[in-house]
């Protein structure tokens, strides 16, 4: 799991974004993205099938770059 947070104290906005990956019931690798506001349950999530470990690494790099570009900082890796 990768987990990012973004804090905008001036506007009292505190957001999070998480990425997990696991195998589904058929054994296929699936990437799940979830996001929302801190202190609230997940508002959105998106599941995406992944073809290989290399494709997973590429997606994690893309998502990480996107989150950093939007002001998020990594808060946990696990």
C-alpha positions as CSV (number, residue, x, y, z in Angstrom):
1,X,0.0,0.0,0.0
2,X,1.1,3.6,-0.7
3,X,-0.6,6.4,1.1
4,X,-0.4,10.2,0.5
5,X,-1.8,13.1,2.4
6,X,-2.3,16.8,1.4
7,X,-2.9,19.5,4.0
8,X,-4.2,23.0,3.2
9,X,-4.5,24.6,6.6
10,X,-5.6,28.0,5.2
11,X,-8.7,26.5,3.6
12,X,-9.1,23.7,6.3
13,X,-8.8,21.0,3.6
14,X,-7.1,17.7,4.4
15,X,-7.1,15.0,1.8
16,X,-5.7,11.5,1.4
17,X,-5.1,9.2,-1.5
18,X,-4.2,5.5,-1.2
19,X,-3.1,2.8,-3.7
20,X,-3.3,-0.9,-2.9
21,X,-2.7,-4.0,-5.0
22,X,-3.7,-7.6,-4.6
23,X,-4.9,-10.6,-6.6
24,X,-8.6,-11.0,-7.3
25,X,-10.5,-14.3,-7.0
26,X,-9.3,-15.4,-10.4
27,X,-5.7,-14.7,-9.5
28,X,-5.3,-11.6,-11.6
29,X,-3.4,-8.6,-10.2
30,X,-5.6,-5.6,-9.5
31,X,-4.7,-2.0,-8.5
32,X,-7.2,-0.1,-6.4
33,X,-7.1,3.6,-5.9
34,X,-9.1,5.3,-3.1
35,X,-9.3,8.9,-2.0
36,X,-11.2,11.3,0.1
37,X,-11.0,13.8,3.0
38,X,-9.3,13.0,6.3
39,X,-11.8,12.1,9.0
40,X,-14.3,10.7,6.5
41,X,-14.8,7.4,4.8
42,X,-13.5,6.7,1.3
43,X,-15.5,8.7,-1.2
44,X,-14.2,7.2,-4.4
45,X,-12.3,4.2,-5.5
46,X,-11.3,2.8,-8.8
47,X,-10.1,-0.8,-9.6
48,X,-7.9,-1.5,-12.5
49,X,-6.5,-4.9,-13.8
50,X,-2.7,-5.1,-14.1
51,X,-1.0,-7.5,-16.5
52,X,2.4,-7.8,-14.8
53,X,4.7,-6.7,-12.0
54,X,6.5,-4.4,-14.5
55,X,3.2,-2.8,-15.4
56,X,2.4,-2.4,-11.7
57,X,5.7,-0.6,-11.0
58,X,5.1,1.7,-14.0
59,X,1.6,2.6,-12.7
60,X,2.9,3.2,-9.2
61,X,5.5,5.6,-10.5
62,X,2.9,7.5,-12.6
63,X,0.5,7.8,-9.7
64,X,3.3,8.9,-7.4
65,X,4.3,11.6,-9.8
66,X,0.7,12.8,-10.2
67,X,0.1,13.0,-6.4
68,X,3.3,14.9,-5.9
69,X,2.4,17.3,-8.7
70,X,-0.9,18.0,-6.9
71,X,0.9,18.7,-3.6
72,X,0.5,15.4,-1.8
73,X,3.3,13.9,0.3
74,X,3.9,10.2,1.0
75,X,2.6,9.5,4.5
76,X,3.0,5.6,4.6
77,X,4.3,2.7,2.6
78,X,3.3,-0.8,3.6
